């Protein structure tokens, strides 16, 4: 069955427009309640959300659907996605739901599920939920009135997650003497982010930490780190940290305001683990969009990069399959399975700071290990034409690999959400990257 409701990361869309309507959320809650119901006892589902105004209506609709099917609901209020994953495991829940559209503007929202192990649910479970809704079968499944369940709020969810993240920091280590700028994106980490670093001894300058329901990700956060970088320079801080709206992505800046993306952070953490002999298989996992500079940073120490399809879900699947502990994406999703089951921006920031203290080096010095290959990107609109076949695109990929001859890399992939084909070329020379990206884009446009 081809999924229509679920995309690459749950259900997502503009609030109050299909599929992100209250009616649909109610049905999703009822279908999920049926799927996750247990025969031996009452099941428990945790619901968290970011700071979007529409989170209230979806939280209530999902709660109504779940409780109507006999599932007890625990509600955390605003909490980062990794916090939802942690607390559901701590409370032995049967599943969890995060209401968020991540880095998107406030008018978007989304619903994503975690299974009892804290990992995102399998495609088959999404298909089962979707089938119940699509066929209308869920409309005919009722629960006996005696089995309608209740809901309650977990008042200390933020505090629980703060303590969890602090526990990932090396024992006996503190952040005294460090000045840290924390950009909370007016999102789910607006309380957690500043508190964690302050409680470990850092001087914290918090910005974009006053959400009003509409300002999440607005010219701030991991997607727009310019204000964070400027504040680092203005405040003469040691480090800057930017989260996205749901707190699973991170960007950092050194004392000079130089930005470090997901590639750079993976390089810093990967090199540190390699030097300490604590990187299983000497392997870091990333996606096909990873910059070649990541591999160049790891290779001198015997490190390798395993590449997956785009999406943090594919990164985590490969990590679990291979027994690897560090992975992520250029966008700032950094997954450290030793600490959490999903990208955790707060923990990632703490581990980078721990590396600084352990090596007694500023972030600017640590960052030297990663030198990005110049990149060029093109979007090729299909203009109403059918999507090119795999054979056609593979022919261009093969020609590109032959032309590059090991001096760079080319990624060509159709978009999963737009009628376009994306082209990325990495090369030691920016002019060659631009020239080749243009060339391969024209070849695709001519198909």
C-alpha positions in Angstrom: 0.0 0.0 0.0 1.4 3.4 -1.0 1.2 5.8 1.9 -0.8 9.0 1.3 -1.2 10.4 4.8 2.3 9.8 6.2 5.3 11.3 4.6 9.0 10.8 5.3 8.7 12.1 8.9 5.1 11.5 10.0 2.1 13.6 8.9 2.8 17.2 8.1 0.9 20.1 6.5 -0.7 23.5 7.0 -2.8 23.6 10.2 -6.5 23.5 9.4 -5.9 22.3 5.9 -5.9 18.6 4.9 -4.3 16.5 6.2 -3.6 18.6 9.3 -7.2 19.1 10.4 -8.8 18.5 13.8 -11.1 15.9 12.2 -8.1 14.0 10.8 -6.2 14.3 14.1 -9.2 12.8 15.9 -9.3 9.9 13.5 -5.5 9.4 13.7 -5.8 9.3 17.5 -8.6 6.7 17.3 -6.7 4.5 14.7 -3.5 4.7 16.8 -5.4 3.9 19.9 -6.8 0.8 18.2 -3.3 -0.2 16.9 -1.5 0.3 20.2 -4.3 -1.1 22.5 -3.2 -4.1 24.6 -5.3 -7.1 25.6 -3.5 -7.7 28.9 -3.8 -4.1 30.3 -4.6 -0.6 29.5 -2.1 1.0 27.1 -0.5 4.4 27.8 0.4 6.9 25.1 2.5 10.1 25.7 1.8 13.3 23.8 4.3 16.1 23.5 4.4 19.2 21.3 6.4 22.3 20.3 5.2 25.9 20.8 2.9 26.3 17.7 -0.5 27.9 18.4 -2.2 25.0 16.6 -0.6 22.5 19.0 -3.5 23.0 21.4 -6.1 21.8 19.0 -4.2 18.8 17.8 -3.2 17.8 21.3 -6.9 17.8 22.4 -8.0 16.0 19.2 -5.5 13.3 19.6 -6.2 12.9 23.3 -9.9 12.6 22.5 -9.3 9.9 19.9 -6.9 7.9 22.1 -9.0 8.0 25.2 -12.1 7.1 23.3 -10.3 3.9 22.3 -9.3 3.1 25.9 -5.8 4.4 25.8 -4.6 6.4 28.9 -2.9 9.6 27.8 0.0 11.5 29.4 0.5 15.1 28.2 3.8 16.9 28.6 3.1 20.2 27.0 6.0 21.9 25.1 9.0 19.5 25.1 11.7 18.8 22.5 11.2 15.7 20.4 14.1 13.8 22.0 12.6 14.6 25.4 9.3 13.0 24.3 11.3 9.9 23.2 13.1 9.8 26.6 10.1 10.3 28.9 8.0 7.7 27.1 10.7 5.2 27.8 11.1 6.3 31.4 7.4 6.0 32.0 7.2 2.6 30.1 4.6 4.0 27.6 3.4 1.9 24.7 3.9 4.7 22.2 4.4 8.5 22.0 3.2 11.2 19.7 5.1 14.5 18.9 3.1 17.3 17.5 5.5 19.5 15.5 6.5 20.6 12.1 10.2 20.8 13.2 11.9 23.7 11.4 8.9 24.8 9.4 7.0 28.1 9.9 4.4 28.3 12.6 1.4 27.8 10.3 2.6 24.3 9.6 2.2 21.4 12.0 2.7 17.7 12.1 2.2 14.4 13.9 4.9 11.8 14.3 4.9 8.5 16.3 7.4 6.7 18.5 7.1 3.0 19.4 7.7 1.6 22.8 11.5 1.4 22.2 11.7 5.2 21.7 12.4 4.8 18.0 10.1 6.1 15.2 7.5 3.6 14.3 8.0 1.2 11.3 6.5 1.9 7.9 4.2 -1.0 8.4 2.6 0.5 11.5 2.1 3.8 9.7 0.4 1.9 6.9 -1.8 0.1 9.4 -3.0 3.4 10.9 -3.5 4.9 7.4 -5.4 1.9 6.2 -7.9 2.1 9.1 -8.5 5.7 8.2 -8.5 5.4 4.4 -10.9 2.5 4.3 -13.2 4.0 7.0 -12.8 0.9 9.1 -11.9 3.0 12.2 -15.3 4.6 12.1 -16.9 1.3 12.9 -14.6 0.3 15.8 -16.0 1.3 19.1 -14.9 0.9 22.7 -17.2 -0.1 25.5 -18.1 2.9 27.7 -16.6 1.2 30.7 -13.2 1.2 28.9 -13.0 4.9 27.9 -9.7 6.1 29.4 -8.4 9.2 31.1 -5.7 11.8 30.5 -3.4 13.7 32.8 -0.5 16.2 32.5 3.1 15.3 33.4 3.9 18.6 35.2 7.6 17.8 35.7 8.4 16.7 32.1 10.8 19.5 31.5 12.7 18.9 34.7 12.9 15.2 34.0 14.4 15.9 30.6 16.9 18.5 31.9 18.2 15.9 34.4 18.4 13.3 31.6 20.5 15.5 29.3 22.8 16.6 32.2 23.5 12.9 33.0 25.1 12.6 29.5 27.8 15.1 30.5 31.0 13.5 31.9 30.9 13.1 35.7 32.9 15.7 37.5 33.1 18.0 34.5 31.6 21.5 34.6 31.1 24.5 32.3 32.4 27.2 34.6 34.1 30.0 32.8 32.4 29.4 29.5 30.0 31.9 28.0 27.4 30.3 25.8 24.8 31.9 23.5 21.7 29.7 23.2 19.2 30.4 20.4 16.0 28.5 21.3 14.1 29.2 18.1 11.1 30.2 20.2 10.4 26.5 20.1 10.2 23.4 22.2 13.7 23.9 23.8 13.0 27.4 25.2 13.1 26.2 28.8 15.4 23.2 28.5 18.2 24.7 26.5 19.3 27.6 28.7 18.7 25.7 31.9 20.9 22.7 31.1 24.0 24.8 30.4 23.4 27.2 33.3 23.0 24.4 35.8 26.3 23.0 34.6 28.0 26.3 35.4 28.1 28.2 32.1 27.2 31.8 31.7 24.2 31.7 29.4 22.9 34.3 27.0 19.5 33.1 25.9 17.9 34.5 22.7 14.6 33.7 21.0 13.4 32.1 24.2 9.9 33.8 24.4 7.5 31.8 22.2 4.1 33.3 21.5 2.7 30.5 19.3 3.6 32.3 16.1 7.3 33.2 16.2 8.7 29.7 16.2 11.6 29.5 13.7 11.0 33.0 12.6 14.3 34.4 11.5 16.0 32.4 14.3 17.1 28.9 15.2 19.1 26.3 13.4 17.6 27.3 10.0 18.4 31.0 10.5 21.5 31.1 12.8 22.6 34.6 11.8 21.3 36.2 15.0 23.0 33.6 17.1 26.4 34.2 15.3 26.1 38.0 15.7 25.2 37.6 19.4 28.3 35.4 19.9 30.5 38.2 18.6 28.7 41.0 20.4 28.7 39.2 23.7 32.3 37.9 23.2 31.0 34.4 24.0 32.9 31.2 23.6 30.3 29.2 21.8 26.9 29.7 20.1 24.2 27.1 19.8 21.0 27.2 17.7 18.2 24.7 18.0 15.3 24.1 15.6 11.6 24.3 16.6 11.4 20.8 18.1 14.9 20.6 19.5 16.3 17.7 17.4 18.6 19.8 15.2 21.6 21.9 16.1 23.9 24.4 14.6 26.9 25.9 16.5 29.3 28.8 16.1 32.8 29.3 17.5 33.9 32.5 19.2 34.6 34.2 15.8 31.0 33.5 14.7 32.1 30.7 12.2 29.2 28.4 11.7 29.5 24.6 12.2 26.8 22.5 10.6 26.0 18.9 11.0 29.0 17.7 9.0 31.4 19.7 11.1 29.9 18.5 14.4 30.0 14.9 13.2 33.6 15.4 12.3 34.5 16.8 15.7 32.7 14.1 17.6 33.8 11.3 15.3 37.5 12.3 15.5 37.2 12.5 19.3 35.6 9.0 19.5 38.3 7.6 17.1 41.1 9.0 19.2 39.6 7.5 22.3 39.0 4.2 20.6 35.2 4.4 21.3 33.8 4.5 17.7 32.4 1.1 16.8 33.5 -0.1 13.4 35.4 3.3 13.1 32.2 4.3 11.3 30.0 7.5 11.2 26.7 7.3 9.4 25.4 10.1 7.3 23.3 10.6 4.2 24.2 10.9 0.5 24.1 14.7 1.0 27.0 14.6 3.4 29.9 16.8 2.5 33.1 15.0 1.4 35.0 16.9 4.0 33.5 14.7 6.7 35.3 11.6 5.3 38.5 13.5 4.8 38.4 14.4 8.5 38.0 10.8 9.6 40.2 9.0 7.1 43.6 9.9 8.7 42.4 8.1 11.9 41.0 5.1 10.0 37.5 6.4 10.1 34.8 5.6 7.5 31.4 7.1 6.5 28.4 5.0 5.7 26.0 6.8 3.5 22.2 6.3 3.5 19.1 7.8 1.8 18.2 11.3 2.9 16.3 11.4 6.3 17.3 10.9 9.9 15.1 7.8 10.0 17.4 6.1 7.4 20.4 7.2 9.4 19.1 5.6 12.6 18.1 2.4 10.8 21.6 2.0 9.4 23.1 2.7 12.8 21.0 0.1 14.5 21.7 -2.4 11.8 25.4 -1.9 11.8 25.9 -1.5 15.6 27.2 2.1 15.1 26.7 4.9 17.6 27.2 8.2 15.8 25.3 9.5 12.8 23.5 12.5 11.4 22.8 14.9 8.6 24.2 18.1 7.3 21.1 19.9 8.5 22.1 19.3 12.1 20.4 16.1 13.1 23.1 14.4 15.2 22.2 11.0 16.6 24.3 9.5 19.4 22.7 6.2 20.3 24.7 5.9 23.4 22.6 8.7 24.8 19.2 8.8 23.0 17.2 7.2 20.2 16.8 10.2 18.0 18.6 13.5 17.1 19.1 15.4 20.4 20.3 19.0 20.0 20.8 19.6 23.7 22.9 16.5 24.2 24.9 17.1 21.0 25.8 20.6 22.3 26.9 19.1 25.6 29.1 16.5 24.0 30.8 19.1 21.8 31.5 21.2 24.9 32.8 18.2 26.7 35.2 17.6 23.8 36.4 21.2 24.1 37.1 20.7 27.8 38.6 17.3 27.5 41.1 18.5 24.8 41.5 22.0 26.3 40.8 23.6 22.9 38.4 26.2 21.8 35.7 25.3 19.3 37.6 27.2 16.6 40.5 24.8 17.0 38.4 21.7 17.1 36.6 22.9 14.0 39.8 22.9 12.0 39.5 19.1 11.6 36.7 19.7 9.1 37.3 21.5 5.8 34.2 21.3 3.6 34.4 20.6 0.0 32.9 23.4 -2.1 29.3 22.6 -3.1 27.0 23.7 -5.8 23.2 22.9 -5.9 20.6 23.1 -8.6 16.9 22.5 -8.7 15.6 21.2 -12.0 11.8 21.8 -12.4 10.0 19.1 -14.3 7.6 21.6 -15.8 4.7 19.1 -16.0 6.9 16.4 -17.6 6.9 12.9 -16.0 9.7 12.2 -13.5 12.9 10.9 -15.2 13.3 7.1 -15.0 15.9 5.5 -12.8 17.7 4.4 -15.9 17.9 7.9 -17.3 19.2 9.4 -14.0 21.6 6.5 -13.5 23.1 7.2 -16.9 23.8 10.8 -15.9 25.1 9.7 -12.5 27.5 7.3 -14.2 28.7 10.0 -16.6 29.3 12.4 -13.7 31.3 9.8 -11.7 33.5 9.2 -14.7 34.0 12.9 -15.3 34.8 13.7 -11.7 37.2 10.7 -11.5 37.5 10.8 -7.7 38.0 14.6 -7.5 34.5 15.2 -6.1 31.1 13.7 -6.0 27.7 14.2 -7.5 24.3 13.4 -6.1 21.2 13.5 -8.3 17.8 12.7 -6.7 14.2 13.4 -7.5 12.4 15.4 -4.7 9.9 13.4 -2.7 7.7 16.5 -2.1 8.1 18.7 -5.2 8.1 18.2 -9.0 11.8 18.8 -9.2 15.1 16.9 -9.5 17.9 18.1 -7.1 21.5 18.1 -8.2 24.5 18.5 -5.8 28.1 18.6 -6.9 31.1 18.7 -4.5 34.5 19.5 -5.9 37.8 20.9 -4.6 37.2 24.0 -6.8 34.0 26.0 -6.4 34.1 27.1 -10.1 34.2 23.4 -11.2 31.4 22.5 -8.8 29.2 25.3 -10.2 30.0 24.4 -13.8 29.3 20.7 -13.4 26.1 21.3 -11.4 24.9 23.5 -14.2 25.9 20.9 -16.8 24.1 18.0 -15.2 21.1 20.1 -14.5 20.8 20.9 -18.2 21.1 17.2 -19.0 18.3 16.4 -16.7 16.2 19.3 -18.1 16.6 17.9 -21.6 15.3 14.4 -20.7 
